[in-house]
């Protein structure tokens, strides 16, 4: 069993406008506000390695047949500040409607919602749910970490601790099965565990699917390493065979062991798959924390080369000011048909800082690091920065109590320990950092949860568009989606080929709105910093979460359909029934698509 002293991350835990407008409360920041970052913070790396293990799987549809999930080490999974929390459940199921395989109409928007040009849902169907964990493992978990991606013919969704493949009309084609199914009989048995923090990507430049998770066996034995497990489909069929890789994390230099790669985030880039993790040392004597930035050798991975390489940089919090790395950095994830500019295809890696968050920031800003990799016979790589781009003031420290996770009230819930986690105190942008090359400039959009307006006690979503023009970064526009009627948080944003943007998020309030899912957006020609195209509902929540662990998210996913480069796909969690003493968190997920007229 783990020793209780191995508590990673403890020191990093921290304590409106009418919706008819859905307007920004922030003005655009003009070009030229970019300023250089601190003088040469120390970066460890580059460190090049080959994959620790590789093989070619049987078709996933065969691996899933008769799959019996392995035993789960709950202690390992629940460790760390982003760990999964478990519920000891009885044998009873939650009372709820059956899974809907076919599309279902969205709930009618309430009277409080403004309808604009943004389209209503096209596809709208049930995704994975906590009951799938109960059916497979005999227990339920929190949070779900819902995310997915869309390809020409499929939608693939992953949550803690299961995944599934759907047609684009909502027909369930494979699953739900545990995430370890992807690595059944793999040479690194750790990958076969359903360890969590999954990410799924569709790479339209190669017509491949990338499914991933970390490993957790190293928590039970400090001598064991941790791995990032990455499966790349052999074809565009996500139910087919996969090239499977395991990449080891770096040793903890303080007192032995290996770093745990918490909260991994991936992105499709031109010559690499880029990954970031927030790393915690596994030693028992001195706490060590930092951010790792990886590039994985894309060409070899999609061609099934067992010698695919990885390069890793480590930003050690003992040597890099904490405000420059915060609680995580996001890698860019390519949308559209234009590849990144420049022969080196320098990849921007983005973080955020709040001068009121206690990490040493003296102003509110985005921190932009730049990763460059050349996969030659003798490869080269660099990680430079950060460039700091000031942004309009925001407040990420939402007033939560009795703990930093107990934040947003729910109808009928009087115990503050059952309020929902806004997760804004994590100093990082939220999945994804959606990249698009428009030819004359490159554009990245991302978001984070905030208190908006500051001091209002209202949960909102701050969104940004960053532009890179001739290598120079600026914040083209930014805004807060907020309102006095509901809290809007845990968002994800993307833009279509026209430059129109859509932002999806969770909603709740204390009296009338149970946890549900909505979205809003803007046309490319709308006034900067605004989301004026109305708000639509994917589904209204009809139940509440009653667990006292309060976890929500930790992320959601807005993606673009590669077929037309116009249709947005969004997945998030919601509640259809109230939690009960036997099942306090019967969360479900919903998958929906929509687009702007004229795209």
C-alpha positions as CSV (number, residue, x, y, z in Angstrom):
1,X,0.0,0.0,0.0
2,X,1.1,3.6,-0.5
3,X,2.5,5.5,2.3
4,X,0.4,8.4,3.4
5,X,3.4,10.8,3.2
6,X,3.3,10.7,-0.6
7,X,0.7,13.4,-0.9
8,X,1.6,15.1,-4.2
9,X,0.3,18.5,-4.9
10,X,-0.9,19.4,-1.4
11,X,0.9,22.8,-1.5
12,X,-0.9,23.7,-4.8
13,X,-4.4,23.3,-3.4
14,X,-5.9,26.8,-2.8
15,X,-8.2,27.7,-0.7
16,X,-23.7,40.4,-14.3
17,X,-24.8,41.0,-17.6
18,X,-28.3,39.9,-18.9
19,X,-27.9,36.7,-20.8
20,X,-29.9,38.1,-23.7
21,X,-26.8,40.0,-24.6
22,X,-24.1,37.3,-23.8
23,X,-21.7,40.2,-24.3
24,X,-18.1,40.6,-23.3
25,X,-17.2,42.7,-20.3
26,X,-13.7,43.0,-21.6
27,X,-12.4,45.1,-24.4
28,X,-10.0,43.7,-27.1
29,X,-6.3,44.0,-26.5
30,X,-4.7,45.5,-29.5
31,X,-1.6,44.1,-31.3
32,X,1.7,45.2,-29.8
33,X,1.0,44.3,-26.2
34,X,3.3,41.3,-26.3
35,X,6.2,41.7,-23.9
36,X,9.2,39.5,-23.3
37,X,9.1,37.1,-20.4
38,X,11.5,36.9,-17.5
39,X,15.2,36.4,-18.3
40,X,15.9,32.9,-19.5
41,X,14.1,30.6,-17.0
42,X,16.0,27.4,-16.8
43,X,14.5,24.6,-18.9
44,X,15.7,21.0,-18.4
45,X,16.1,19.2,-21.7
46,X,15.8,18.2,-24.5
47,X,15.8,14.6,-23.4
48,X,15.3,12.2,-26.4
49,X,14.1,8.6,-25.8
50,X,12.6,5.8,-27.8
51,X,9.2,4.2,-26.9
52,X,9.7,1.7,-24.0
53,X,7.3,-0.7,-25.7
54,X,5.5,-1.1,-29.0
55,X,3.2,-3.6,-30.6
56,X,0.2,-3.9,-33.0
57,X,-3.1,-4.7,-31.5
58,X,-5.8,-7.0,-32.7
59,X,-8.8,-5.0,-34.0
60,X,-10.4,-3.1,-31.1
61,X,-13.8,-4.6,-31.9
62,X,-12.2,-8.1,-31.2
63,X,-10.5,-6.9,-28.0
64,X,-13.8,-5.5,-26.7
65,X,-15.6,-8.8,-27.2
66,X,-16.1,-10.5,-23.8
67,X,-13.7,-8.1,-22.2
68,X,-13.4,-8.6,-18.4
69,X,-12.0,-5.5,-16.8
70,X,-9.0,-5.9,-14.5
71,X,-9.0,-5.2,-10.8
72,X,-8.5,-1.5,-10.0
73,X,-6.1,-0.1,-7.4
74,X,-8.4,2.6,-6.0
75,X,-5.7,4.0,-3.8
76,X,-3.4,4.7,-6.8
77,X,-6.2,6.3,-8.8
78,X,-7.4,8.6,-6.0
79,X,-3.9,9.9,-5.3
80,X,-2.8,13.5,-6.2
81,X,-4.7,16.7,-6.6
82,X,-6.5,15.6,-9.8
83,X,-7.1,12.0,-8.7
84,X,-10.3,10.2,-9.3
85,X,-12.6,9.8,-6.3
86,X,-14.6,6.6,-5.7
87,X,-18.0,5.8,-4.3
88,X,-18.7,2.6,-2.4
89,X,-21.9,1.7,-4.0
90,X,-24.5,-1.0,-3.3
91,X,-25.9,-3.2,-5.9
92,X,-28.8,-1.0,-6.8
93,X,-28.8,1.0,-10.0
94,X,-29.9,4.6,-10.2
95,X,-33.4,5.2,-11.5
96,X,-33.0,6.7,-14.9
97,X,-34.1,6.4,-18.5
98,X,-32.3,3.9,-20.7
99,X,-29.4,4.9,-22.9
100,X,-30.6,6.6,-26.1
101,X,-28.8,5.3,-29.1
102,X,-30.6,7.4,-31.6
103,X,-30.5,11.2,-31.7
104,X,-32.9,13.0,-29.4
105,X,-34.2,16.5,-29.7
106,X,-32.7,19.0,-27.4
107,X,-34.7,20.5,-24.5
108,X,-36.5,23.6,-25.5
109,X,-34.5,26.7,-24.5
110,X,-36.0,28.4,-21.5
111,X,-37.5,31.9,-21.6
112,X,-34.3,33.3,-20.1
113,X,-32.2,32.4,-23.2
114,X,-31.6,34.6,-26.2
115,X,-31.7,32.9,-29.6
116,X,-29.4,34.3,-32.3
117,X,-27.8,33.1,-35.4
118,X,-26.0,30.1,-33.8
119,X,-27.7,26.9,-34.9
120,X,-29.7,24.6,-32.8
121,X,-28.4,21.1,-32.2
122,X,-28.3,18.7,-35.2
123,X,-27.2,15.5,-33.6
124,X,-27.9,15.3,-29.9
125,X,-27.6,11.9,-28.1
126,X,-26.6,10.2,-24.9
127,X,-22.9,9.5,-24.3
128,X,-21.2,7.6,-21.5
129,X,-22.4,7.7,-17.9
130,X,-21.2,6.7,-14.5
131,X,-23.5,3.7,-14.6
132,X,-21.1,2.3,-17.2
133,X,-18.4,2.3,-14.5
134,X,-20.7,0.5,-12.2
135,X,-21.6,-2.1,-14.8
136,X,-18.0,-2.8,-15.6
137,X,-16.2,-2.3,-12.3
138,X,-18.9,-2.4,-9.6
139,X,-18.2,1.1,-8.5
140,X,-18.7,4.7,-9.6
141,X,-16.1,7.6,-9.9
142,X,-15.8,11.3,-10.0
143,X,-15.0,13.4,-12.0
144,X,-15.7,12.0,-15.5
145,X,-13.2,14.1,-17.5
146,X,-15.5,14.0,-20.6
147,X,-13.9,14.5,-23.9
148,X,-14.2,13.2,-27.5
149,X,-13.4,13.9,-31.1
150,X,-15.1,13.6,-34.4
151,X,-13.9,12.0,-37.7
152,X,-15.4,11.5,-41.1
153,X,-17.7,8.7,-39.9
154,X,-17.4,8.4,-36.2
155,X,-17.5,10.1,-32.8
156,X,-15.2,8.6,-30.1
157,X,-15.8,9.5,-26.5
158,X,-13.5,8.8,-23.5
159,X,-14.3,9.4,-19.8
160,X,-13.0,8.0,-16.5
161,X,-12.8,5.0,-16.8
162,X,-14.5,3.9,-20.0
163,X,-14.8,4.7,-23.7
164,X,-17.1,4.1,-26.7
165,X,-17.4,4.6,-30.4
166,X,-20.5,6.1,-32.0
167,X,-21.8,6.8,-35.5
168,X,-22.3,10.4,-36.2
169,X,-26.1,9.9,-35.7
170,X,-25.6,8.5,-32.3
171,X,-25.6,4.7,-32.9
172,X,-23.4,2.9,-30.4
173,X,-20.9,0.9,-32.5
174,X,-18.5,-0.2,-29.8
175,X,-18.5,-0.2,-26.0
176,X,-18.7,1.0,-23.4
177,X,-15.5,-0.8,-22.4
178,X,-12.8,0.0,-19.9
179,X,-9.9,2.1,-21.2
180,X,-7.5,-0.7,-20.5
181,X,-9.1,-2.6,-23.4
182,X,-7.0,-0.6,-25.8
183,X,-3.8,-2.1,-24.3
184,X,-4.9,-5.7,-23.7
185,X,-1.9,-8.1,-23.7
186,X,0.5,-5.1,-24.1
187,X,4.1,-5.5,-23.0
188,X,3.7,-2.8,-20.4
189,X,0.9,-4.2,-18.3
190,X,0.4,-0.9,-16.5
191,X,-1.3,0.4,-19.6
192,X,-4.0,-2.2,-19.4
193,X,-5.2,-0.6,-16.1
194,X,-8.1,1.8,-16.4
195,X,-6.0,4.6,-14.9
196,X,-7.8,7.7,-16.2
197,X,-7.3,11.3,-17.5
198,X,-8.0,10.0,-21.0
199,X,-7.7,12.1,-24.2
200,X,-8.9,11.2,-27.7
201,X,-7.9,13.1,-30.8
202,X,-8.7,12.7,-34.5
203,X,-5.7,13.6,-36.8
204,X,-7.2,14.7,-40.1
205,X,-3.7,15.2,-41.6
206,X,-3.2,11.4,-41.4
207,X,-6.7,10.0,-40.9
208,X,-5.8,8.4,-37.6
209,X,-7.2,8.3,-34.1
210,X,-5.1,8.8,-31.0
211,X,-6.3,7.5,-27.7
212,X,-4.3,7.9,-24.5
213,X,-4.1,7.6,-20.7
214,X,-1.4,7.6,-18.1
215,X,-0.5,4.8,-15.7
216,X,-0.7,4.6,-11.9
217,X,1.0,1.5,-10.7
218,X,4.0,3.6,-9.7
219,X,1.9,4.9,-6.7
220,X,1.9,1.4,-5.2
221,X,5.6,0.8,-5.6
222,X,8.1,3.8,-5.7
223,X,10.5,1.6,-7.7
224,X,8.0,1.3,-10.6
225,X,8.0,4.0,-13.4
226,X,5.0,5.8,-14.8
227,X,4.1,5.8,-18.5
228,X,2.1,7.7,-21.0
229,X,0.2,5.1,-23.1
230,X,-0.7,6.2,-26.6
231,X,-2.6,4.1,-29.2
232,X,-2.7,5.3,-32.8
233,X,-5.2,3.7,-35.2
234,X,-3.8,1.9,-38.2
235,X,-6.6,3.4,-40.4
236,X,-9.4,5.8,-40.1
237,X,-11.6,3.2,-38.4
238,X,-11.5,3.6,-34.7
239,X,-12.8,0.1,-34.1
240,X,-9.8,-1.4,-36.0
241,X,-6.2,-2.3,-35.0
242,X,-3.9,0.1,-33.3
243,X,-0.2,0.8,-33.0
244,X,0.4,0.9,-29.3
245,X,3.2,2.8,-27.5
246,X,4.4,3.4,-24.0
247,X,6.6,6.4,-23.2
248,X,8.3,6.4,-19.8
249,X,8.4,9.6,-17.7
250,X,11.7,11.0,-16.4
251,X,13.2,10.0,-13.1
252,X,12.7,12.2,-10.0
253,X,16.1,13.7,-9.4
254,X,15.5,14.7,-5.8
255,X,15.3,11.3,-4.2
256,X,14.7,8.6,-6.8
257,X,11.5,7.2,-8.3
258,X,9.8,8.6,-11.3
259,X,7.6,11.6,-12.0
260,X,3.8,11.0,-12.2
261,X,2.5,12.7,-15.4
262,X,-0.8,14.2,-14.1
263,X,-3.4,15.9,-16.2
264,X,-1.9,14.9,-19.6
265,X,-3.1,17.0,-22.6
266,X,-2.4,16.2,-26.2
267,X,-2.4,18.1,-29.5
268,X,-2.1,17.3,-33.2
269,X,0.7,19.2,-34.8
270,X,2.5,19.2,-38.2
271,X,5.4,16.8,-37.4
272,X,4.6,15.8,-33.9
273,X,1.9,14.8,-31.4
274,X,2.5,17.3,-28.6
275,X,1.8,16.5,-24.9
276,X,2.0,18.4,-21.7
277,X,1.8,17.0,-18.2
278,X,2.0,18.4,-14.6
279,X,4.5,16.3,-12.9
280,X,4.8,15.2,-9.3
281,X,7.9,13.6,-7.8
282,X,7.4,10.2,-6.4
283,X,10.1,10.5,-3.6
284,X,9.1,10.6,0.0
285,X,11.6,13.2,1.3
286,X,11.2,16.4,-0.7
287,X,8.3,17.5,-2.8
288,X,9.1,18.2,-6.4
289,X,6.7,19.6,-9.0
290,X,7.0,20.9,-12.5
291,X,5.5,20.9,-16.1
292,X,6.7,18.6,-18.8
293,X,6.4,19.4,-22.5
294,X,6.7,16.5,-24.9
295,X,6.8,16.0,-28.6
296,X,6.1,12.4,-30.0
297,X,7.5,11.5,-33.4
298,X,4.3,11.5,-35.4
299,X,5.5,10.1,-38.8
300,X,6.9,6.9,-37.2
301,X,3.9,6.5,-34.9
302,X,1.3,6.6,-37.7
303,X,3.5,4.1,-39.7
304,X,3.9,1.7,-36.8
305,X,7.6,2.1,-36.3
306,X,8.7,0.6,-33.0
307,X,11.5,3.1,-32.7
308,X,9.3,6.1,-32.5
309,X,10.9,8.8,-30.4
310,X,9.8,11.2,-27.8
311,X,11.5,14.4,-26.6
312,X,10.8,15.9,-23.2
313,X,11.5,19.2,-21.6
314,X,10.9,19.8,-17.8
315,X,10.1,23.1,-16.2
316,X,11.0,22.6,-12.6
317,X,9.1,24.8,-10.2
318,X,12.3,25.0,-8.0
319,X,14.0,26.8,-10.9
320,X,11.2,28.3,-13.0
321,X,8.9,30.9,-11.3
322,X,5.6,29.2,-10.5
323,X,3.5,31.9,-12.2
324,X,5.1,31.0,-15.5
325,X,3.9,27.4,-15.5
326,X,1.0,27.5,-13.0
327,X,-1.0,24.3,-12.8
328,X,-0.5,23.3,-16.4
329,X,0.2,24.4,-20.0
330,X,-1.9,23.5,-23.0
331,X,-0.5,22.2,-26.3
332,X,-1.9,23.4,-29.7
333,X,-4.4,21.1,-31.4
334,X,-4.7,21.6,-35.2
335,X,-8.0,22.3,-36.8
336,X,-8.6,22.8,-40.5
337,X,-6.6,21.9,-43.6
338,X,-3.8,24.4,-43.4
339,X,-0.7,23.2,-41.6
340,X,1.2,25.5,-39.2
341,X,3.4,28.1,-40.8
342,X,7.2,27.9,-41.1
343,X,9.6,25.1,-41.8
344,X,10.2,24.5,-38.1
345,X,6.5,24.6,-37.3
346,X,7.1,26.2,-34.0
347,X,4.3,25.1,-31.6
348,X,2.9,27.6,-29.1
349,X,2.4,26.1,-25.6
350,X,0.0,28.4,-23.6
351,X,-0.5,29.0,-19.8
352,X,-2.3,31.6,-17.8
353,X,-1.5,33.7,-14.7
354,X,-3.6,35.7,-12.3
355,X,-2.0,38.3,-10.1
356,X,-4.4,37.5,-7.3
357,X,-3.8,33.8,-7.2
358,X,-0.8,33.6,-4.9
359,X,1.7,32.2,-7.5
360,X,3.8,35.3,-7.7
361,X,2.3,36.9,-10.8
362,X,2.3,40.8,-10.8
363,X,-0.2,41.1,-13.6
364,X,-2.8,39.0,-15.4
365,X,-1.4,37.5,-18.6
366,X,-1.0,34.5,-20.9
367,X,2.4,32.8,-20.9
368,X,3.4,31.5,-24.3
369,X,6.3,29.0,-24.7
370,X,7.5,27.9,-28.1
371,X,8.4,24.3,-28.9
372,X,10.5,23.4,-32.0
373,X,11.4,19.9,-33.0
374,X,13.2,18.5,-36.0
375,X,13.0,14.7,-36.3
376,X,16.3,14.0,-38.1
377,X,18.6,11.1,-37.7
378,X,20.2,13.3,-35.1
379,X,17.1,15.2,-33.8
380,X,17.1,18.7,-32.4
381,X,14.6,20.4,-30.2
382,X,14.2,23.6,-28.2
383,X,11.7,25.1,-25.7
384,X,11.9,28.8,-25.5
385,X,10.1,31.6,-23.6
386,X,7.8,32.4,-22.2
387,X,6.4,35.5,-24.1
388,X,4.0,37.2,-21.7
389,X,0.9,38.7,-23.2
390,X,-1.0,40.9,-20.8
391,X,-4.8,40.4,-20.7
392,X,-7.7,42.3,-19.2
393,X,-8.0,41.7,-15.4
394,X,-9.7,38.5,-14.3
395,X,-10.3,36.8,-11.0
396,X,-9.7,33.0,-10.9
397,X,-10.0,32.7,-7.1
398,X,-13.8,32.0,-6.7
399,X,-15.2,32.3,-3.2
400,X,-15.6,28.6,-2.2
401,X,-16.3,27.0,1.2
402,X,-16.0,24.9,3.2
403,X,-13.2,23.7,0.8
404,X,-11.8,25.2,-2.4
405,X,-13.9,22.8,-4.4
406,X,-17.3,23.6,-2.9
407,X,-18.3,26.6,-5.1
408,X,-21.5,26.6,-7.2
409,X,-24.9,26.0,-5.5
410,X,-27.6,23.6,-6.9
411,X,-31.4,23.7,-6.6
412,X,-32.5,22.1,-3.4
413,X,-29.0,21.6,-2.0
414,X,-28.5,23.4,1.3
415,X,-25.2,21.8,2.4
416,X,-22.3,23.9,0.9
417,X,-20.1,20.8,0.9
418,X,-22.3,19.5,-2.0
419,X,-21.8,22.6,-4.2
420,X,-20.0,22.0,-7.5
421,X,-16.3,22.6,-8.2
422,X,-15.6,25.5,-10.5
423,X,-11.9,24.5,-10.7
424,X,-11.0,28.1,-11.6
425,X,-8.3,28.2,-8.9
426,X,-6.2,25.9,-11.1
427,X,-3.9,28.4,-12.9
428,X,-4.3,27.1,-16.4
429,X,-6.4,27.4,-19.5
430,X,-9.0,24.6,-20.1
431,X,-8.9,22.0,-22.9
432,X,-8.6,22.7,-25.8
433,X,-6.0,25.2,-27.3
434,X,-7.6,25.1,-30.7
435,X,-5.2,26.2,-33.5
436,X,-6.1,27.3,-37.0
437,X,-4.0,28.7,-39.8
438,X,-5.8,31.4,-41.7
439,X,-3.0,32.1,-44.1
440,X,-2.1,35.7,-43.2
441,X,-2.1,34.9,-39.5
442,X,-2.4,32.0,-37.1
443,X,-5.1,31.9,-34.5
444,X,-5.5,30.0,-31.2
445,X,-8.6,30.0,-29.0
446,X,-8.9,28.8,-25.4
447,X,-10.8,29.5,-22.2
448,X,-10.8,29.3,-18.4
449,X,-13.3,29.4,-15.6
450,X,-13.4,32.7,-13.6
451,X,-15.5,34.8,-11.2
452,X,-17.2,37.2,-13.6
453,X,-17.5,40.0,-12.9
454,X,-14.9,40.0,-10.2
455,X,-16.5,40.0,-6.7
456,X,-19.9,39.1,-8.1
457,X,-20.0,35.5,-6.8
458,X,-21.0,34.5,-10.4
459,X,-19.1,31.7,-12.2
460,X,-18.2,32.7,-15.7
461,X,-16.0,31.7,-18.6
462,X,-13.1,33.9,-19.9
463,X,-12.2,33.2,-23.5
464,X,-9.3,34.3,-25.6
465,X,-8.3,34.6,-29.3
466,X,-4.5,34.7,-29.6
467,X,-3.0,35.6,-33.0
468,X,0.5,35.0,-34.2
469,X,1.4,37.2,-37.1
470,X,5.0,37.0,-38.5
471,X,6.0,35.3,-35.3
472,X,4.5,38.0,-33.0
473,X,1.8,37.2,-30.5
474,X,-1.1,39.4,-29.5
475,X,-4.5,38.9,-27.9
476,X,-6.9,39.7,-30.8
477,X,-9.9,39.6,-28.5
478,X,-11.1,38.3,-25.2
479,X,-14.4,38.3,-23.2
480,X,-16.3,36.9,-20.3
481,X,-19.5,34.9,-20.9
482,X,-21.4,35.5,-17.7
483,X,-24.8,36.6,-16.5
484,X,-26.7,36.9,-13.2
485,X,-29.2,34.1,-14.0
486,X,-26.8,31.1,-14.0
487,X,-23.2,30.1,-13.5
488,X,-21.4,29.2,-16.8
489,X,-18.2,27.3,-16.3
490,X,-16.1,24.3,-17.4
491,X,-16.0,25.5,-21.1
492,X,-14.4,24.5,-24.3
493,X,-14.0,26.7,-27.4
494,X,-13.2,26.2,-31.1
495,X,-13.6,28.1,-34.4
496,X,-14.8,26.9,-37.8
497,X,-13.1,27.6,-41.2
498,X,-14.9,31.0,-41.4
499,X,-13.5,32.2,-38.1
500,X,-16.8,31.8,-36.3
501,X,-16.4,30.6,-32.7
502,X,-18.5,28.4,-30.5
503,X,-18.1,28.0,-26.7
504,X,-19.8,25.2,-24.8
505,X,-20.1,25.1,-21.0
506,X,-21.9,23.7,-17.9
507,X,-24.7,25.7,-16.3
508,X,-26.3,25.7,-12.9
509,X,-27.9,28.0,-10.3
510,X,-29.2,27.8,-6.8
511,X,-32.9,27.8,-7.5
512,X,-34.1,26.7,-10.9
513,X,-31.3,25.4,-13.1
514,X,-30.0,22.0,-12.4
515,X,-26.6,21.0,-14.0
516,X,-27.1,21.1,-17.7
517,X,-25.2,22.0,-21.0
518,X,-25.4,25.1,-23.2
519,X,-23.4,26.9,-25.8
520,X,-23.0,30.3,-27.4
521,X,-20.9,31.8,-30.1
522,X,-19.9,34.6,-32.4
523,X,-19.5,35.3,-36.1
524,X,-16.2,36.3,-37.5
525,X,-17.5,39.8,-38.2
526,X,-19.1,40.5,-34.8
527,X,-17.7,43.2,-32.6
528,X,-14.5,42.1,-30.9
529,X,-14.8,40.5,-27.5
530,X,-18.4,39.6,-27.8
531,X,-20.4,36.4,-28.1
532,X,-23.7,37.9,-29.4
533,X,-25.1,35.0,-31.4
534,X,-27.5,33.8,-28.7
535,X,-27.4,30.8,-26.3
536,X,-28.7,27.4,-27.1
537,X,-29.4,24.4,-24.9
538,X,-28.0,20.9,-25.6
539,X,-29.9,19.5,-22.6
540,X,-31.5,20.9,-19.5
541,X,-30.4,19.1,-16.3
542,X,-33.2,17.4,-14.3
543,X,-31.1,16.1,-11.4
544,X,-28.4,17.3,-9.0
545,X,-25.1,15.8,-7.7
546,X,-25.2,15.1,-4.0
547,X,-21.7,13.8,-3.3
548,X,-19.6,15.9,-0.9
549,X,-16.4,15.6,-3.1
550,X,-17.9,18.3,-5.4
551,X,-15.7,17.3,-8.4
552,X,-16.9,18.6,-11.8
553,X,-15.3,18.2,-15.2
554,X,-12.2,18.3,-15.1
555,X,-12.5,19.2,-18.8
556,X,-14.9,19.1,-21.7
557,X,-14.3,19.2,-25.5
558,X,-15.4,21.4,-28.4
559,X,-14.3,20.0,-31.8
560,X,-14.7,20.6,-35.5
561,X,-16.0,18.1,-38.0
562,X,-13.3,17.5,-40.6
563,X,-15.8,16.7,-43.3
564,X,-17.2,20.3,-43.7
565,X,-14.9,22.2,-41.3
566,X,-18.0,23.9,-40.1
567,X,-19.9,21.6,-37.8
568,X,-19.1,21.9,-34.1
569,X,-19.3,18.8,-31.8
570,X,-19.4,19.2,-28.0
571,X,-19.5,16.8,-25.1
572,X,-20.0,17.6,-21.4
573,X,-21.6,16.1,-18.3
574,X,-25.0,16.8,-16.8
575,X,-27.5,15.2,-14.4
576,X,-30.8,13.6,-15.3
577,X,-31.7,12.2,-11.8
578,X,-30.8,13.4,-8.3
579,X,-28.0,11.6,-6.4
580,X,-29.2,9.2,-3.8
581,X,-27.4,7.8,-0.7
582,X,-26.5,4.7,-2.7
583,X,-25.4,6.8,-5.8
584,X,-24.5,10.4,-5.0
585,X,-23.1,11.1,-8.5
586,X,-25.2,9.6,-11.3
587,X,-23.6,11.8,-13.9
588,X,-24.3,11.3,-17.6
589,X,-22.7,12.9,-20.7
590,X,-24.3,14.3,-23.8
591,X,-22.9,14.6,-27.3
592,X,-24.3,17.2,-29.7
593,X,-23.4,18.9,-33.0
594,X,-24.4,22.3,-34.4
595,X,-23.2,24.9,-36.8
596,X,-23.7,28.5,-37.9
597,X,-26.0,29.1,-40.9
598,X,-24.0,30.0,-44.0
599,X,-20.9,28.0,-43.2
